[in-house]
Amino acid sequence: MKNRVGIGIVYLIVGVLLIVGPQTFIPVCPQGEKIMKCFWTQRAELGVGILFIASGVCVLLAKSELIRFGISISNVFLGVLTFLIPAVLIGGCKKLDMACRSITFPIFYVIASVVIIISLINCFYLRKKIL
């Protein structure tokens, strides 16, 4: 019970951070006449945040340890996707001192790393309980 609630809340918080953060306290570059790549990175991370919220709700509702194990495995890959969107897949501004490169993307990397680590730990924890 404690594991289910704790992990579910972590996934919900990560989802909210990815959705609300870039629009409020983790800003990407301001939009001018031209839409920059960091705008699209923000949009893609918004979609990943929605998936994290959905998986958090599923973890909270699922009583089966096998289902929670599968969700944790999928969230490892969602964490990798969270990392790859700003790093490789879409990217951001070319200048290193822009807001997206200096503030937003490092926070995305930290969030992704934390999710990957927590999800892997949860996978090992649930694997011991399943077997």
NORKA-V912293 format. One record per backbone hydrogen bond with DSSP energy under -1.0 kcal/mol. CO is the residue of the C=O (numbers start at 1). NH is the residue of the N-H. If there is no record, write none. Layout:
CO_NH ; CO_NH
This chain:
1_5 ; 2_6 ; 3_7 ; 4_8 ; 5_9 ; 6_10 ; 7_11 ; 8_12 ; 9_13 ; 10_14 ; 11_15 ; 12_16 ; 13_17 ; 14_18 ; 15_19 ; 16_20 ; 17_21 ; 20_24 ; 21_24 ; 21_26 ; 36_39 ; 37_41 ; 38_42 ; 39_43 ; 40_44 ; 41_45 ; 42_46 ; 43_47 ; 44_48 ; 45_49 ; 46_50 ; 47_51 ; 48_52 ; 49_53 ; 50_54 ; 51_55 ; 52_56 ; 53_57 ; 54_58 ; 55_59 ; 56_60 ; 57_61 ; 58_62 ; 64_68 ; 65_69 ; 66_70 ; 67_71 ; 68_72 ; 69_73 ; 70_74 ; 71_75 ; 72_76 ; 73_77 ; 74_78 ; 75_79 ; 76_80 ; 77_81 ; 78_82 ; 79_83 ; 80_84 ; 81_85 ; 83_87 ; 84_88 ; 84_89 ; 85_90 ; 85_91 ; 95_98 ; 98_102 ; 99_103 ; 99_104 ; 100_105 ; 103_107 ; 104_108 ; 105_109 ; 106_110 ; 107_111 ; 108_112 ; 109_113 ; 110_114 ; 111_115 ; 112_116 ; 113_117 ; 114_118 ; 115_119 ; 116_120 ; 117_121 ; 118_122 ; 119_123 ; 120_124 ; 121_125 ; 122_126 ; 123_127 ; 124_128 ; 125_129 ; 126_130 ; 127_131
